[in-house]
Amino acid sequence: MPAPLPAAALPPPGPTAFLAALRERVGTRIGTSAWTLIDQARIDLFAQATGDHQFVHVDPVRAAAETPYGGTVAHGYLTLSILGAAAGEALPAHPCIRAVLNLGADRVRFLAPVPSGTRLRGTFTLTSVTALPEGKAALRLAASVEAEAGEAVRSVLAADLTLMLVLAEPENSA
């Protein structure tokens, strides 16, 4: 499997060349985000935002006593929600990209619980690139959320993402 696509490997400005370079990378990992901590404060904020206050997420004492996890775990949708920022960080930047919009996630699978205090990152493999009308393109990505597990890394979530790129010629191009 080829190495992830470094930004330096991208072609000069222009949507056509950029999309062609991406198509050559279909089937390869194109990025991995930095680690982000999912601590109890973040879990509590997510519970407040969503109204999901199940004790397994927000009550460390009860979760330690009544669940097999030894404490609280992140909401599955909190784990899923980090993919947006992780994708923005991991995808290669290019001057012709004006915006990246989330079109949805398919085949989302929660593979393992995420205990409070776990660090997560997103990894992304490009599965397809489709040119769309009006200077847009759709990227399909196989996404994985990985958790640090001691010395190892394990997948805790898998999903297929569709992102829409809004493309434009850079201002300084001819």
C-alpha positions as a Python dict, from the first residue, in 0.01 Angstrom:
ca = {
    (1, 'M'): (0, 0, 0),
    (2, 'P'): (150, 340, -95),
    (3, 'A'): (231, 592, 175),
    (4, 'P'): (-22, 862, 269),
    (5, 'L'): (-50, 1149, 21),
    (6, 'P'): (173, 1435, 142),
    (7, 'A'): (64, 1789, 55),
    (8, 'A'): (397, 1841, -126),
    (9, 'A'): (301, 1565, -373),
    (10, 'L'): (-4, 1752, -495),
    (11, 'P'): (-1, 1915, -839),
    (12, 'P'): (12, 2291, -898),
    (13, 'P'): (-309, 2491, -852),
    (14, 'G'): (-612, 2386, -1053),
    (15, 'P'): (-909, 2161, -981),
    (16, 'T'): (-860, 1930, -1280),
    (17, 'A'): (-502, 1839, -1188),
    (18, 'F'): (-593, 1814, -820),
    (19, 'L'): (-878, 1570, -884),
    (20, 'A'): (-659, 1365, -1119),
    (21, 'A'): (-393, 1338, -846),
    (22, 'L'): (-655, 1229, -595),
    (23, 'R'): (-791, 964, -834),
    (24, 'E'): (-442, 814, -854),
    (25, 'R'): (-456, 767, -475),
    (26, 'V'): (-787, 579, -458),
    (27, 'G'): (-737, 280, -232),
    (28, 'T'): (-464, 442, -24),
    (29, 'R'): (-458, 606, 316),
    (30, 'I'): (-457, 979, 256),
    (31, 'G'): (-431, 1106, 609),
    (32, 'T'): (-429, 1057, 983),
    (33, 'S'): (-526, 1326, 1233),
    (34, 'A'): (-347, 1415, 1553),
    (35, 'W'): (-461, 1255, 1877),
    (36, 'T'): (-744, 1423, 2068),
    (37, 'L'): (-832, 1355, 2432),
    (38, 'I'): (-1183, 1242, 2517),
    (39, 'D'): (-1195, 1331, 2886),
    (40, 'Q'): (-1489, 1353, 3126),
    (41, 'A'): (-1529, 1727, 3070),
    (42, 'R'): (-1575, 1671, 2696),
    (43, 'I'): (-1818, 1384, 2758),
    (44, 'D'): (-2019, 1605, 2996),
    (45, 'L'): (-2032, 1888, 2740),
    (46, 'F'): (-2156, 1644, 2477),
    (47, 'A'): (-2424, 1520, 2718),
    (48, 'Q'): (-2536, 1879, 2775),
    (49, 'A'): (-2545, 1951, 2403),
    (50, 'T'): (-2745, 1640, 2317),
    (51, 'G'): (-2954, 1584, 2629),
    (52, 'D'): (-2817, 1228, 2660),
    (53, 'H'): (-2738, 1202, 3032),
    (54, 'Q'): (-2723, 822, 3071),
    (55, 'F'): (-2521, 737, 3381),
    (56, 'V'): (-2274, 529, 3181),
    (57, 'H'): (-2155, 859, 3031),
    (58, 'V'): (-2189, 1115, 3310),
    (59, 'D'): (-2173, 940, 3649),
    (60, 'P'): (-1820, 802, 3708),
    (61, 'V'): (-1904, 644, 4045),
    (62, 'R'): (-2215, 463, 3926),
    (63, 'A'): (-2054, 365, 3593),
    (64, 'A'): (-1759, 212, 3783),
    (65, 'A'): (-1996, 16, 4007),
    (66, 'E'): (-2257, -96, 3754),
    (67, 'T'): (-2078, -144, 3421),
    (68, 'P'): (-1789, -359, 3300),
    (69, 'Y'): (-1597, -48, 3186),
    (70, 'G'): (-1454, 63, 3521),
    (71, 'G'): (-1589, 414, 3470),
    (72, 'T'): (-1769, 631, 3219),
    (73, 'V'): (-1748, 588, 2843),
    (74, 'A'): (-1798, 838, 2563),
    (75, 'H'): (-2124, 850, 2373),
    (76, 'G'): (-2096, 667, 2042),
    (77, 'Y'): (-2208, 981, 1863),
    (78, 'L'): (-1933, 1180, 2035),
    (79, 'T'): (-1683, 933, 1891),
    (80, 'L'): (-1846, 969, 1548),
    (81, 'S'): (-1849, 1349, 1576),
    (82, 'I'): (-1471, 1378, 1595),
    (83, 'L'): (-1446, 1257, 1235),
    (84, 'G'): (-1538, 1601, 1098),
    (85, 'A'): (-1247, 1785, 1255),
    (86, 'A'): (-1016, 1486, 1209),
    (87, 'A'): (-1093, 1472, 835),
    (88, 'G'): (-1036, 1846, 799),
    (89, 'E'): (-699, 1805, 965),
    (90, 'A'): (-594, 1488, 782),
    (91, 'L'): (-699, 1566, 425),
    (92, 'P'): (-439, 1731, 203),
    (93, 'A'): (-478, 2105, 165),
    (94, 'H'): (-486, 2253, -183),
    (95, 'P'): (-536, 2612, -305),
    (96, 'C'): (-834, 2517, -523),
    (97, 'I'): (-1042, 2391, -227),
    (98, 'R'): (-1280, 2661, -109),
    (99, 'A'): (-1483, 2447, 133),
    (100, 'V'): (-1528, 2089, 249),
    (101, 'L'): (-1883, 1989, 340),
    (102, 'N'): (-2002, 1671, 509),
    (103, 'L'): (-2261, 1488, 297),
    (104, 'G'): (-2305, 1197, 536),
    (105, 'A'): (-2182, 874, 684),
    (106, 'D'): (-2280, 523, 582),
    (107, 'R'): (-2220, 188, 748),
    (108, 'V'): (-2126, 342, 1084),
    (109, 'R'): (-2012, 76, 1327),
    (110, 'F'): (-1924, 130, 1693),
    (111, 'L'): (-1657, -136, 1745),
    (112, 'A'): (-1555, -79, 2108),
    (113, 'P'): (-1637, 149, 2402),
    (114, 'V'): (-1423, 459, 2457),
    (115, 'P'): (-1345, 505, 2827),
    (116, 'S'): (-1309, 859, 2958),
    (117, 'G'): (-946, 966, 2932),
    (118, 'T'): (-883, 790, 2599),
    (119, 'R'): (-700, 960, 2314),
    (120, 'L'): (-853, 915, 1968),
    (121, 'R'): (-747, 991, 1611),
    (122, 'G'): (-904, 953, 1269),
    (123, 'T'): (-753, 769, 975),
    (124, 'F'): (-886, 804, 621),
    (125, 'T'): (-854, 590, 310),
    (126, 'L'): (-975, 736, -18),
    (127, 'T'): (-1225, 502, -187),
    (128, 'S'): (-1354, 720, -473),
    (129, 'V'): (-1341, 1065, -631),
    (130, 'T'): (-1632, 1191, -840),
    (131, 'A'): (-1648, 1523, -1025),
    (132, 'L'): (-1980, 1699, -969),
    (133, 'P'): (-2142, 1989, -1155),
    (134, 'E'): (-2076, 2351, -1063),
    (135, 'G'): (-1711, 2306, -961),
    (136, 'K'): (-1766, 2045, -692),
    (137, 'A'): (-1637, 1696, -625),
    (138, 'A'): (-1741, 1412, -396),
    (139, 'L'): (-1484, 1217, -200),
    (140, 'R'): (-1571, 883, -45),
    (141, 'L'): (-1354, 783, 247),
    (142, 'A'): (-1326, 473, 459),
    (143, 'A'): (-1281, 628, 801),
    (144, 'S'): (-1163, 473, 1123),
    (145, 'V'): (-1145, 618, 1472),
    (146, 'E'): (-853, 467, 1655),
    (147, 'A'): (-789, 466, 2030),
    (148, 'E'): (-466, 438, 2218),
    (149, 'A'): (-475, 116, 2416),
    (150, 'G'): (-150, 106, 2611),
    (151, 'E'): (124, 40, 2360),
    (152, 'A'): (-127, -65, 2094),
    (153, 'V'): (-380, 120, 1880),
    (154, 'R'): (-725, -29, 1820),
    (155, 'S'): (-1020, 72, 1604),
    (156, 'V'): (-1327, 185, 1798),
    (157, 'L'): (-1539, 310, 1507),
    (158, 'A'): (-1561, 250, 1133),
    (159, 'A'): (-1767, 446, 880),
    (160, 'D'): (-1784, 537, 513),
    (161, 'L'): (-1786, 914, 475),
    (162, 'T'): (-1888, 1128, 180),
    (163, 'L'): (-1742, 1476, 164),
    (164, 'M'): (-1816, 1741, -96),
    (165, 'L'): (-1533, 1966, -206),
    (166, 'V'): (-1627, 2308, -335),
    (167, 'L'): (-1354, 2387, -585),
    (168, 'A'): (-1238, 2704, -756),
    (169, 'E'): (-947, 2817, -960),
    (170, 'P'): (-701, 3001, -736),
    (171, 'E'): (-712, 3380, -772),
    (172, 'N'): (-353, 3394, -898),
    (173, 'S'): (-393, 3132, -1174),
    (174, 'A'): (-431, 3216, -1541),
}
